[in-house]
């Protein structure tokens, strides 16, 4: 069952009913100002930091769901409705939401009046713009009243939801009904004190009326669907003083049959320097000069349309770096549009602000952001460079790192701290990807602080060295890396031993004995330790590279000696030195992470002398047998049915959910890539299609989340609702699946000295073309593909055959034509 359809030509997903299984959302913004918006107008806006600079409120876990957003109420001759359906929920004659790249267009029609809302954040603009067009589709004159509505948050989103004894007394606004560019409501709570920022909600016309007090607008004991002012058809002119400040402006066009009226509403964030905060000597009137400058940019519909056109050009330019044309339209739309778009959203948000993450509890993740970089470095290499330096600055002098940092301050989150022992090597992964994409070796000499302390600054390469050494200096009894608080799987807490309700599994170490080891970190070290050695070589440090390779080889040997269980790789050794992820156990026998990562790292890929299957092939065959489901690969099997105190949070989830036997989509690409390493393109592509959203669209009633972006997890085979997705949008799945499909299935990936062309996608895509822009040159690649297992491409470059699968980098401005036959 589908609730809409893809429009590939316009690069939109079109939702044709309000009644999707869950709110299906989009993200607006690409620089500093961001908004979440659902297909029903729900969501909120913030500047840079979803916790510290929240502009509008949203209520999670509310009944009904998706309560709070930006709404436009229509009062048409006594008939009150909302084009977004919510919150009034009046039946609509027509409903459509189009989620596009950085914008959302919602259209509702009822009783001969059509209202279209186009929401977007213009490029380099700290504001959400809504172009609202009302069209009379009846045969009689109409004079509808249109009421806007936003509810202001009091900036700090956590304090906003908890500190009511203060917050219900501090709300302040100013109203400017006859401003130079229309009418505006200014939210200035705490501006008289320590804040230098304020918000504006404005329309580019003189409003007939306004309201700034929520209780007046809604009415006593009403919900937003019964709001008193829209039902009365006239604004009350309320001025908030404490309680709940809002912004509402009323316009009332007169529309002949067929006539339209268009307005631009702006929700903006502004700052004033301390010496220019006020427009008067008494310090009572906000200096509105920056707000007026903002509103002047959207004073006319033509200006608004031009800003929207700029936004569309921005996304067209970004997505021109990598594109594919094949016989499979679902593959094309995932690669060309939605997967790369989601990678950009994860670049902006990390894991901080979604309909599952409130934007309060998490900042930018160290491991999250470095993995996300793998999916966006080709799109915005200059911003990837900045992100690398920001992340490295939160590293601690011993090579470990703060697990998260706040985007507003770029400083480490002390509440969560460090101790997640896979974090350090992800920095190597991100830097290696950046260097292969750009060739910018100069970044290795950039001076970067440790713990944001300039006195501790050292070259970036020194940060990579300390990442590497952190692993080699924190080994357990088997020569495998100590897991610390947790490795990539935050829910595997081998030193926690928690019996206290509410105690954090991630940050508590009740018993830390220096014994619990991680096979995942071991395989990660083998893969990225070799990349560290390659970086050292290119940095002119051959001796460092040689020594690093010796450490990597020792780790490789330790994995094969102490990490092999007979049919698959172990997951870990626990606090007592017992195996985790072993056939000797009745539950949690096999885990996905070390299987995929070991094969990606080339561990156990050599065939034995007798010609039998390699260790790597045996491991991935076990994955196919025990972890594969029609909805993706589960994280481990069988799921745990009782709480195992020595394992921690993983065993607290019901079987089949999250890390306890759920399909944690983030790690599925590791197995996909592993299958391509072994030459199994058909199986790799099969796994890819099981979790790719576009291939799941027709089972949306099962999947439930958005059919255009990846979810973090899908309920596993032991779950009550197998196949149901959860935690959509902000997940490392986006970056890793783009790496899997673009670099390994389609096989076009950057390397140190050239572009590798090595497709491994199986026979279902017999021919495709890829356009790849890198280092200023454009590569036009045509692939004729048999899909035979283990087949390696034969290349012709600009008409001449070449040896191997690497096309040397061409000078900037070049166009290189490559033909590959597989």
GUVOTI-385825 format. One record per residue (C-alpha): x, y, z. Coordinates in steps of 0.25 Angstrom, whole numbers. Example, Ala and Ser with C-alpha at 12.3 -4.5 7.8 and 13.67 -1.06 7.14 Angstrom:
REM residues 2
DRENSE       X       Y       Z
DRENSE      49     -18      31
DRENSE      55      -4      29
REM end
This chain:
REM residues 822
DRENSE       X       Y       Z
DRENSE       0       0       0
DRENSE       5      14      -4
DRENSE       1      28       2
DRENSE       7      35     -10
DRENSE      18      34     -21
DRENSE      32      39     -25
DRENSE      32      50     -35
DRENSE      46      48     -40
DRENSE      46      59     -50
DRENSE      43      70     -39
DRENSE      51      62     -29
DRENSE      39      61     -19
DRENSE      32      51     -11
DRENSE      17      54     -13
DRENSE       8      50      -1
DRENSE      -7      50      -6
DRENSE     -14      47       8
DRENSE     -12      53      22
DRENSE     -14      39      27
DRENSE       0      33      26
DRENSE       4      23      37
DRENSE      13      33      44
DRENSE      17      48      41
DRENSE      25      48      29
DRENSE      35      59      30
DRENSE      45      68      23
DRENSE      57      77      27
DRENSE      58      91      23
DRENSE      71      98      23
DRENSE      86      96      19
DRENSE      94     106      27
DRENSE      91     111      41
DRENSE      76     112      41
DRENSE      68      99      41
DRENSE      53      94      42
DRENSE      47      81      43
DRENSE      33      80      36
DRENSE      23      69      34
DRENSE      14      66      23
DRENSE       3      73      32
DRENSE      11      85      36
DRENSE      16      80      49
DRENSE      30      82      54
DRENSE      39      93      59
DRENSE      51     103      56
DRENSE      64     106      62
DRENSE      77     114      59
DRENSE      89     105      59
DRENSE      86      97      72
DRENSE      73      90      74
DRENSE      75      91      89
DRENSE      80     105      92
DRENSE      74     113      80
DRENSE      60     107      79
DRENSE      50     117      72
DRENSE      37     110      73
DRENSE      31      99      81
DRENSE      28      84      78
DRENSE      22      74      87
DRENSE      27      60      86
DRENSE      19      48      91
DRENSE       6      56      90
DRENSE      -8      52      87
DRENSE     -12      54      76
DRENSE       2      52      70
DRENSE       9      63      62
DRENSE       4      74      71
DRENSE      10      88      69
DRENSE      16      94      56
DRENSE      14     105      47
DRENSE      -1     106      43
DRENSE     -10     115      35
DRENSE     -25     115      39
DRENSE     -35     119      29
DRENSE     -49     125      32
DRENSE     -57     125      20
DRENSE     -71     130      22
DRENSE     -72     123      36
DRENSE     -65     110      31
DRENSE     -52     108      38
DRENSE     -41      99      33
DRENSE     -26      97      31
DRENSE     -20      93      18
DRENSE     -10      84      26
DRENSE     -22      76      31
DRENSE     -16      77      45
DRENSE     -20      83      54
DRENSE     -34      86      51
DRENSE     -36      72      43
DRENSE     -47      77      35
DRENSE     -49      69      22
DRENSE     -42      74      10
DRENSE     -47      73      -4
DRENSE     -32      72      -8
DRENSE     -19      70      -1
DRENSE      -5      69      -5
DRENSE       9      70       1
DRENSE      21      71      -7
DRENSE      34      69       0
DRENSE      46      74      -8
DRENSE      60      77      -6
DRENSE      60      87       5
DRENSE      46      91       3
DRENSE      32      86       6
DRENSE      19      90      -2
DRENSE       6      87       5
DRENSE      -8      89      -3
DRENSE     -22      88       3
DRENSE     -35      91      -3
DRENSE     -49      92       3
DRENSE     -62      99      -1
DRENSE     -56     106     -14
DRENSE     -44     112      -7
DRENSE     -30     106     -10
DRENSE     -18     110      -1
DRENSE      -4     106      -4
DRENSE       8     107       6
DRENSE      22     107       1
DRENSE      32     106      12
DRENSE      47     107      11
DRENSE      59     113      17
DRENSE      66     121       6
DRENSE      81     119       4
DRENSE      90     127      14
DRENSE      77     132      21
DRENSE      74     131      36
DRENSE      59     129      34
DRENSE      48     120      29
DRENSE      40     126      18
DRENSE      25     122      15
DRENSE      19     127       2
DRENSE       4     125       4
DRENSE      -5     126      -8
DRENSE     -20     126      -7
DRENSE     -28     124     -19
DRENSE     -43     125     -21
DRENSE     -47     113     -29
DRENSE     -62     116     -27
DRENSE     -71     124     -36
DRENSE     -74     135     -25
DRENSE     -66     145     -18
DRENSE     -59     141      -6
DRENSE     -53     149       6
DRENSE     -46     138      14
DRENSE     -38     142      27
DRENSE     -25     135      28
DRENSE     -18     134      42
DRENSE      -4     130      43
DRENSE       1     122      56
DRENSE      14     119      62
DRENSE      17     117      77
DRENSE      30     122      82
DRENSE      40     114      90
DRENSE      48     121     101
DRENSE      61     118      94
DRENSE      67     107     103
DRENSE      58      96      99
DRENSE      61      88     111
DRENSE      59      99     121
DRENSE      46     103     113
DRENSE      40      89     116
DRENSE      43      89     131
DRENSE      45     102     137
DRENSE      31     107     138
DRENSE      32     115     151
DRENSE      41     124     143
DRENSE      37     123     129
DRENSE      22     125     131
DRENSE      26     139     135
DRENSE      36     144     125
DRENSE      30     144     112
DRENSE      31     157     104
DRENSE      27     162      90
DRENSE      27     174      82
DRENSE      16     177      71
DRENSE      19     185      59
DRENSE       6     186      51
DRENSE      11     197      42
DRENSE      25     193      39
DRENSE      33     197      26
DRENSE      30     183      20
DRENSE      17     179      26
DRENSE      13     174      40
DRENSE      22     167      50
DRENSE      22     161      63
DRENSE      36     161      71
DRENSE      39     150      81
DRENSE      48     157      91
DRENSE      48     148     104
DRENSE      60     150     112
DRENSE      65     160     102
DRENSE      66     171     113
DRENSE      76     162     121
DRENSE      87     154     115
DRENSE      82     150     101
DRENSE      86     158      89
DRENSE      76     150      80
DRENSE      61     151      76
DRENSE      51     145      67
DRENSE      42     151      57
DRENSE      29     146      51
DRENSE      24     155      39
DRENSE      16     156      27
DRENSE      19     165      15
DRENSE       6     173      16
DRENSE      -2     181      27
DRENSE      -9     170      35
DRENSE     -23     173      39
DRENSE     -20     167      53
DRENSE     -11     160      61
DRENSE      -9     152      74
DRENSE       3     149      82
DRENSE      -4     142      94
DRENSE      -6     127      92
DRENSE     -18     125     103
DRENSE     -25     137      96
DRENSE     -23     131      82
DRENSE     -27     117      86
DRENSE     -37     119      97
DRENSE     -39     113     111
DRENSE     -38      97     110
DRENSE     -38      97      95
DRENSE     -28      90      87
DRENSE     -21      96      74
DRENSE     -32      90      66
DRENSE     -43      98      73
DRENSE     -35     111      74
DRENSE     -44     122      78
DRENSE     -39     133      69
DRENSE     -40     126      56
DRENSE     -54     121      59
DRENSE     -58     136      63
DRENSE     -52     140      49
DRENSE     -45     152      56
DRENSE     -32     154      63
DRENSE     -33     158      77
DRENSE     -21     167      78
DRENSE     -15     160      90
DRENSE      -1     164      95
DRENSE       6     153     103
DRENSE      12     157     116
DRENSE      18     144     122
DRENSE      10     131     120
DRENSE      11     126     105
DRENSE      16     136      94
DRENSE      12     133      80
DRENSE      12     140      67
DRENSE      -1     141      59
DRENSE      -5     150      48
DRENSE     -18     151      40
DRENSE     -19     155      26
DRENSE     -33     156      18
DRENSE     -32     157       3
DRENSE     -44     159      -6
DRENSE     -44     149     -17
DRENSE     -52     149     -30
DRENSE     -55     135     -36
DRENSE     -41     130     -41
DRENSE     -33     141     -34
DRENSE     -21     138     -25
DRENSE     -14     146     -14
DRENSE       0     142     -10
DRENSE       7     146       4
DRENSE      20     143       9
DRENSE      22     140      24
DRENSE      35     140      30
DRENSE      40     134      43
DRENSE      54     139      45
DRENSE      65     139      55
DRENSE      73     152      58
DRENSE      85     156      66
DRENSE      89     170      71
DRENSE     103     174      77
DRENSE     102     178      91
DRENSE     104     193      88
DRENSE      93     193      78
DRENSE      82     185      84
DRENSE      72     196      86
DRENSE      65     206      77
DRENSE      63     216      89
DRENSE      71     221     101
DRENSE      62     215     111
DRENSE      65     201     106
DRENSE      50     198     104
DRENSE      49     196      88
DRENSE      57     186      81
DRENSE      67     191      70
DRENSE      59     185      58
DRENSE      69     189      47
DRENSE      74     175      44
DRENSE      60     169      44
DRENSE      56     180      34
DRENSE      68     177      26
DRENSE      63     162      26
DRENSE      48     165      23
DRENSE      53     175      12
DRENSE      58     163       4
DRENSE      44     157       4
DRENSE      36     169       2
DRENSE      30     164     -11
DRENSE      26     151     -17
DRENSE      36     153     -28
DRENSE      47     153     -17
DRENSE      42     141     -10
DRENSE      41     133     -24
DRENSE      55     137     -27
DRENSE      60     132     -13
DRENSE      53     119     -16
DRENSE      59     118     -30
DRENSE      73     120     -23
DRENSE      70     109     -14
DRENSE      67      99     -25
DRENSE      80     103     -32
DRENSE      87     101     -20
DRENSE      82      86     -19
DRENSE      84      84     -34
DRENSE      98      88     -32
DRENSE     101      79     -20
DRENSE      95      67     -26
DRENSE     102      68     -40
DRENSE     115      62     -33
DRENSE     110      47     -34
DRENSE      98      42     -42
DRENSE      94      29     -49
DRENSE      85      26     -60
DRENSE      81      11     -61
DRENSE      70       2     -64
DRENSE      65       2     -50
DRENSE      57      15     -46
DRENSE      57      12     -32
DRENSE      72      11     -32
DRENSE      74      24     -39
DRENSE      65      32     -30
DRENSE      72      26     -17
DRENSE      86      29     -23
DRENSE      83      42     -30
DRENSE      73      49     -20
DRENSE      69      43      -7
DRENSE      81      36      -1
DRENSE      90      48      -4
DRENSE      80      58       1
DRENSE      79      50      14
DRENSE      94      50      15
DRENSE      93      65      15
DRENSE      83      65      26
DRENSE      91      56      35
DRENSE     103      65      32
DRENSE      95      77      38
DRENSE      88      70      49
DRENSE      96      58      53
DRENSE      87      50      62
DRENSE      81      63      69
DRENSE      68      67      64
DRENSE      57      58      58
DRENSE      43      53      61
DRENSE      50      43      70
DRENSE      62      51      76
DRENSE      57      64      83
DRENSE      69      72      80
DRENSE      72      73      95
DRENSE      79      61      99
DRENSE      89      60      88
DRENSE      99      69      81
DRENSE     108      65      69
DRENSE     114      51      71
DRENSE     129      48      69
DRENSE     127      35      63
DRENSE     113      39      56
DRENSE     119      51      49
DRENSE     132      45      45
DRENSE     124      33      38
DRENSE     114      43      33
DRENSE     125      50      26
DRENSE     127      38      17
DRENSE     114      41      10
DRENSE     115      56       8
DRENSE     130      58       6
DRENSE     128      58      -9
DRENSE     117      68      -8
DRENSE     123      79       1
DRENSE     138      76       2
DRENSE     141      90       8
DRENSE     131      88      19
DRENSE     136      74      21
DRENSE     149      80      24
DRENSE     144      89      34
DRENSE     136      78      41
DRENSE     148      69      42
DRENSE     156      80      49
DRENSE     144      83      58
DRENSE     143      68      62
DRENSE     158      67      64
DRENSE     158      78      74
DRENSE     149      71      83
DRENSE     159      59      84
DRENSE     166      57      97
DRENSE     181      57      98
DRENSE     181      42     101
DRENSE     175      40      87
DRENSE     161      37      92
DRENSE     150      47      90
DRENSE     137      54      95
DRENSE     126      45      90
DRENSE     118      57      86
DRENSE     120      72      85
DRENSE     110      84      84
DRENSE     109      91      71
DRENSE     107     105      76
DRENSE     120     104      84
DRENSE     127      93      77
DRENSE     132      88      91
DRENSE     131      74      97
DRENSE     119      70     104
DRENSE     124      67     118
DRENSE     111      61     123
DRENSE     114      49     114
DRENSE     129      50     114
DRENSE     138      40     107
DRENSE     141      25     108
DRENSE     135      20      95
DRENSE     147      13      90
DRENSE     143      12      75
DRENSE     142      27      74
DRENSE     157      30      71
DRENSE     159      21      59
DRENSE     147      28      52
DRENSE     155      40      51
DRENSE     165      33      43
DRENSE     153      28      34
DRENSE     148      42      32
DRENSE     161      48      29
DRENSE     165      37      19
DRENSE     152      39      11
DRENSE     154      54      11
DRENSE     169      52       6
DRENSE     164      42      -5
DRENSE     153      52     -10
DRENSE     162      64     -10
DRENSE     177      61      -9
DRENSE     178      72       1
DRENSE     190      67       9
DRENSE     192      81      15
DRENSE     181      78      25
DRENSE     190      68      32
DRENSE     199      80      36
DRENSE     187      89      41
DRENSE     189      92      56
DRENSE     177      86      64
DRENSE     175      87      79
DRENSE     173      75      88
DRENSE     160      77      97
DRENSE     158      91      90
DRENSE     171      96      98
DRENSE     179     104      88
DRENSE     191     102      97
DRENSE     190      87      94
DRENSE     190      89      79
DRENSE     197      80      70
DRENSE     196      76      55
DRENSE     184      68      50
DRENSE     194      56      47
DRENSE     197      56      62
DRENSE     183      54      65
DRENSE     182      42      55
DRENSE     194      37      62
DRENSE     188      38      76
DRENSE     175      31      71
DRENSE     184      20      66
DRENSE     192      18      78
DRENSE     180      19      87
DRENSE     176       6      82
DRENSE     190      -1      82
DRENSE     191       4      97
DRENSE     178      -1     102
DRENSE     178     -16      99
DRENSE     172     -27     107
DRENSE     177     -41     110
DRENSE     175     -46      96
DRENSE     182     -35      89
DRENSE     169     -29      85
DRENSE     164     -15      88
DRENSE     157     -12     101
DRENSE     143      -8      98
DRENSE     142       3     109
DRENSE     128       8     111
DRENSE     124       2      98
DRENSE     129       1      84
DRENSE     120       5      72
DRENSE     108      -2      79
DRENSE     105       7      90
DRENSE      96      -4      96
DRENSE     107     -14      98
DRENSE     111      -9     112
DRENSE     121     -20     117
DRENSE     126     -12     129
DRENSE     113      -6     134
DRENSE     106     -17     142
DRENSE      94      -8     145
DRENSE      83     -11     155
DRENSE      79       3     157
DRENSE      66       8     150
DRENSE      69      20     141
DRENSE      84      18     142
DRENSE      91      21     129
DRENSE      96       9     122
DRENSE     106      17     114
DRENSE     112      26     124
DRENSE     113      16     136
DRENSE     124       7     139
DRENSE     121      -1     152
DRENSE     132     -11     149
DRENSE     143      -8     139
DRENSE     154     -19     140
DRENSE     162     -16     127
DRENSE     157     -30     122
DRENSE     145     -27     113
DRENSE     150     -27      98
DRENSE     143     -23      85
DRENSE     145     -31      72
DRENSE     138     -20      65
DRENSE     149     -10      69
DRENSE     159     -20      65
DRENSE     153     -21      51
DRENSE     152      -6      50
DRENSE     166      -4      54
DRENSE     171     -14      43
DRENSE     163      -6      33
DRENSE     166       8      37
DRENSE     180       5      43
DRENSE     184       1      28
DRENSE     178      15      24
DRENSE     186      22      35
DRENSE     199      15      29
DRENSE     195      20      15
DRENSE     193      34      21
DRENSE     207      33      28
DRENSE     214      29      15
DRENSE     208      41       7
DRENSE     212      50      19
DRENSE     226      46      16
DRENSE     227      36      28
DRENSE     231      23      23
DRENSE     236      18      36
DRENSE     223      21      43
DRENSE     215      14      32
DRENSE     224       2      34
DRENSE     222       1      49
DRENSE     207       3      48
DRENSE     206      -8      38
DRENSE     213     -17      48
DRENSE     202     -13      59
DRENSE     191     -16      48
DRENSE     197     -30      45
DRENSE     197     -33      60
DRENSE     183     -29      61
DRENSE     179     -37      49
DRENSE     186     -49      55
DRENSE     179     -47      68
DRENSE     165     -47      61
DRENSE     168     -60      54
DRENSE     173     -67      66
DRENSE     164     -62      77
DRENSE     152     -56      70
DRENSE     148     -68      61
DRENSE     137     -76      66
DRENSE     137     -87      55
DRENSE     126     -82      46
DRENSE     127     -67      49
DRENSE     134     -56      57
DRENSE     132     -54      71
DRENSE     126     -41      76
DRENSE     134     -38      89
DRENSE     140     -44     101
DRENSE     132     -39     114
DRENSE     137     -35     127
DRENSE     139     -49     132
DRENSE     147     -53     119
DRENSE     135     -61     113
DRENSE     131     -60      99
DRENSE     120     -52      93
DRENSE     114     -56      80
DRENSE     118     -71      80
DRENSE     111     -83      76
DRENSE     113     -88      90
DRENSE     102     -79      95
DRENSE      87     -81      94
DRENSE      84     -66      90
DRENSE      92     -56      83
DRENSE     100     -66      76
DRENSE     104     -58      64
DRENSE     105     -43      63
DRENSE     106     -35      49
DRENSE     116     -24      52
DRENSE     129     -33      52
DRENSE     125     -41      41
DRENSE     123     -29      31
DRENSE     135     -21      36
DRENSE     145     -33      36
DRENSE     142     -36      22
DRENSE     143     -21      18
DRENSE     156     -21      25
DRENSE     161     -33      17
DRENSE     162     -42      29
DRENSE     161     -57      25
DRENSE     159     -54      11
DRENSE     170     -64       6
DRENSE     165     -77       2
DRENSE     171     -90       8
DRENSE     180     -99       1
DRENSE     169    -109       0
DRENSE     161    -100      -9
DRENSE     149     -99       2
DRENSE     142     -87       6
DRENSE     151     -76      13
DRENSE     148     -71      27
DRENSE     141     -59      21
DRENSE     132     -67      12
DRENSE     128     -76      23
DRENSE     125     -64      32
DRENSE     116     -57      22
DRENSE     109     -70      18
DRENSE     106     -71      33
DRENSE     100     -57      32
DRENSE      92     -61      20
DRENSE      87     -73      28
DRENSE      84     -67      41
DRENSE      82     -52      40
DRENSE      76     -50      27
DRENSE      61     -47      26
DRENSE      52     -41      15
DRENSE      53     -27      22
DRENSE      68     -27      24
DRENSE      79     -33      33
DRENSE      77     -34      48
DRENSE      87     -30      57
DRENSE      89     -43      65
DRENSE      82     -56      66
DRENSE      75     -62      74
DRENSE      70     -49      81
DRENSE      72     -49      97
DRENSE      60     -52     105
DRENSE      65     -49     118
DRENSE      73     -37     124
DRENSE      87     -41     124
DRENSE      94     -31     134
DRENSE     108     -34     128
DRENSE     103     -30     114
DRENSE      95     -17     118
DRENSE      85     -10     110
DRENSE      85     -19      98
DRENSE      77     -29     106
DRENSE      67     -19     111
DRENSE      60     -18      98
DRENSE      48     -27      94
DRENSE      53     -38      85
DRENSE      54     -33      70
DRENSE      55     -18      74
DRENSE      67      -8      73
DRENSE      80     -15      76
DRENSE      73     -28      82
DRENSE      71     -35      69
DRENSE      66     -23      61
DRENSE      70     -19      47
DRENSE      79      -8      51
DRENSE      81      -3      37
DRENSE      94       5      39
DRENSE     102      -8      39
DRENSE      95     -15      27
DRENSE     104      -8      17
DRENSE     116     -14      24
DRENSE     111     -27      20
DRENSE     107     -22       6
DRENSE     121     -17       4
DRENSE     127     -30       9
DRENSE     119     -37      -1
DRENSE     125     -29     -12
DRENSE     139     -31      -6
DRENSE     137     -46      -9
DRENSE     131     -43     -22
DRENSE     117     -47     -19
DRENSE     110     -35     -26
DRENSE      96     -42     -27
DRENSE      95     -44     -12
DRENSE     100     -31      -9
DRENSE      90     -24     -18
DRENSE      79     -33     -12
DRENSE      83     -28       2
DRENSE      83     -14      -2
DRENSE      69     -14      -8
DRENSE      63     -21       5
DRENSE      65      -8      13
DRENSE      66       3       2
DRENSE      53      12       5
DRENSE      49      13     -10
DRENSE      49      -2     -11
DRENSE      40      -3       1
DRENSE      30       8      -3
DRENSE      19      -2      -7
DRENSE      19      -8       7
DRENSE      18       6      14
DRENSE       6       1      23
DRENSE      17      -9      29
DRENSE      29       0      28
DRENSE      21      12      33
DRENSE      32      22      33
DRENSE      36      31      21
DRENSE      38      23       8
DRENSE      49      33       3
DRENSE      59      32      14
DRENSE      66      22      22
DRENSE      62      18      36
DRENSE      71      14      47
DRENSE      64       1      50
DRENSE      54      -8      45
DRENSE      47     -18      54
DRENSE      54     -32      53
DRENSE      48     -46      51
DRENSE      46     -48      66
DRENSE      38     -35      67
DRENSE      23     -34      68
DRENSE      23     -25      56
DRENSE      34     -30      47
DRENSE      37     -20      36
DRENSE      32      -8      43
DRENSE      43       4      43
DRENSE      46      13      54
DRENSE      56      25      56
DRENSE      56      31      42
DRENSE      65      41      36
DRENSE      77      43      46
DRENSE      85      30      44
DRENSE      98      26      39
DRENSE      90      17      30
DRENSE      90      29      20
DRENSE     105      30      19
DRENSE     108      16      19
DRENSE      98      12       9
DRENSE     102      23      -1
DRENSE     117      17       1
DRENSE     112       3      -2
DRENSE     103       6     -14
DRENSE     112      17     -20
DRENSE     126      12     -17
DRENSE     124      -3     -17
DRENSE     111      -8     -24
DRENSE     113       3     -35
DRENSE     127       2     -32
DRENSE     132      16     -35
DRENSE     141      21     -23
DRENSE     152      31     -20
DRENSE     166      25     -17
DRENSE     179      32     -14
DRENSE     184      33     -28
DRENSE     171      31     -37
DRENSE     157      28     -38
DRENSE     154      13     -37
DRENSE     144       7     -46
DRENSE     140      -7     -41
DRENSE     125     -10     -41
DRENSE     120     -22     -33
DRENSE     105     -21     -34
DRENSE     100     -34     -40
DRENSE      92     -37     -53
DRENSE      80     -29     -50
DRENSE      86     -16     -55
DRENSE      92     -20     -68
DRENSE      96      -6     -73
DRENSE      97       8     -66
DRENSE     104      21     -67
DRENSE     111      29     -56
DRENSE     115      43     -56
DRENSE     125      46     -45
DRENSE     132      60     -43
DRENSE     144      60     -34
DRENSE     156      69     -32
DRENSE     150      78     -43
DRENSE     150      67     -54
DRENSE     137      60     -59
DRENSE     137      45     -62
DRENSE     126      40     -71
DRENSE     126      25     -69
DRENSE     118      15     -77
DRENSE     117       0     -71
DRENSE     113     -12     -78
DRENSE     111     -22     -67
DRENSE     109     -37     -68
DRENSE     108     -38     -53
DRENSE     116     -51     -52
DRENSE     122     -54     -38
DRENSE     136     -49     -37
DRENSE     137     -42     -50
DRENSE     146     -31     -51
DRENSE     144     -19     -60
DRENSE     152     -17     -73
DRENSE     154      -2     -75
DRENSE     156       7     -87
DRENSE     159      22     -84
DRENSE     157      32     -95
DRENSE     157      20    -105
DRENSE     170      14    -100
DRENSE     170       1     -92
DRENSE     177       2     -78
DRENSE     182      -8     -68
DRENSE     175     -10     -55
DRENSE     162      -3     -50
DRENSE     168      11     -46
DRENSE     167      23     -55
DRENSE     177      33     -52
DRENSE     172      47     -47
DRENSE     171      57     -59
DRENSE     174      72     -58
DRENSE     163      80     -53
DRENSE     154      84     -65
DRENSE     156      71     -72
DRENSE     145      62     -77
DRENSE     149      47     -76
DRENSE     141      36     -83
DRENSE     142      22     -78
DRENSE     136      10     -83
DRENSE     135      -3     -74
DRENSE     132     -17     -78
DRENSE     129     -26     -66
REM end
